[in-house]
């Protein structure tokens, strides 16, 4: 792999030596290259594919905001994702504009706040189902449980009562399979689709399952509109700029995209929390103390959320270290200059929050887990694009308010009921996947709070 920064070569690593590690832990490879370049624009020589890695906050701002029209979500990196997500709110052009206009009011902070009580009840009911594990000493798979809990809560927002329990249970695993089985295509995007690669069959079967759930749901909602406040009802009632209905395919793409951002990404991120708390008992103790003081024995309600300030700081720091969307590709539509480097039209540009969040020029002790860096007031001194777990500019993720609502409710409810301890030893490393998730299984033992000496009873 050859690495160029500006006009000067930083170093050269033979392709056969670089690719194995890139295939194992791509996010860490990009973070290392960004550090070595001091945040300068880096060109990666991956054989026939030579994208630019852009991590300096000034350059990220230029791509995502100042010149966002020139850097579009197009190109070979998007092909594997397009096969799952399509061209709705994660696309470009007219379809994106229409979808964003319809969806944005449903994801504002004010609207999301109206969902808090019902979501709190849903999350509480699902977490209560884990009492059996705590009584019998059976461990839980953190990734699986995070997905199950969040899946139930998010499906309620997206589909209301229009989806059966069985279909809801099918959707989560199918999306998860699609996201993980596309790994090879994401890391080796230059391999032709005429060549069968590992994961292709599982990916296509998973996408078919997603379609088998979502398309009939759209047709039922169109046939019997009830004016519900769920997302599928809003999309089915919406009209494009020409006054025509939005097509079933675009609605499907929007629902799948929003589901992935709200459910799969949130579950992946929260899976990393438990190893971090295990490795930082002082953070865990402060978090337990806040939840015990604010929530007591529970249940958690919407009224508790404004008081869970340290909980939010923990989630912000979690998103700094482990942003689910660890890479965001763009394609330059016209030739431009970025950080003193000429970017030719058609070139791929890779934005990586994971790498930017680890630049020493913008973060003290960047590899350490320290929620205190998000204490009120500290963030005002930070470059806006040194921290962008939800992207930025016109394409900024709509789901950030929903993330903090769901994650805060889940963490507060979970820790008001249990004291989880890590059964599986670390270290935990990144799996090569579209979203940032641990390669190893994270198993937890659950101890009921009332059995912990000195805790809330």
Secondary structure as UniProt FT lines:
FT   STRAND          2..5
FT   TURN            6..7
FT   STRAND          8..12
FT   HELIX           15..24
FT   HELIX           26..36
FT   TURN            37..39
FT   STRAND          42..44
FT   TURN            47..48
FT   STRAND          52..54
FT   HELIX           57..61
FT   HELIX           62..66
FT   HELIX           68..70
FT   STRAND          71..72
FT   HELIX           76..85
FT   TURN            86..87
FT   TURN            89..90
FT   HELIX           93..104
FT   HELIX           105..107
FT   HELIX           109..113
FT   TURN            114..115
FT   HELIX           116..128
FT   TURN            129..130
FT   HELIX           131..136
FT   STRAND          140..141
FT   HELIX           142..159
FT   TURN            160..161
FT   HELIX           165..181
FT   HELIX           183..187
FT   TURN            188..190
FT   TURN            193..194
FT   TURN            198..199
FT   HELIX           200..223
FT   HELIX           231..237
FT   TURN            241..242
FT   HELIX           248..259
FT   HELIX           260..264
FT   HELIX           265..279
FT   HELIX           281..295
FT   TURN            296..297
FT   HELIX           302..307
FT   HELIX           309..321
FT   STRAND          328..332
FT   STRAND          336..338
FT   TURN            339..340
FT   STRAND          341..343
FT   TURN            345..346
FT   STRAND          348..351
FT   HELIX           353..356
FT   TURN            357..358
FT   TURN            360..362
FT   TURN            364..367
FT   HELIX           371..374
FT   TURN            376..377
FT   HELIX           378..381
FT   HELIX           384..386
FT   TURN            389..390
FT   HELIX           393..395
FT   TURN            398..399
FT   HELIX           400..417
FT   STRAND          418..422
FT   STRAND          443..448
FT   HELIX           449..451
FT   TURN            453..454
//
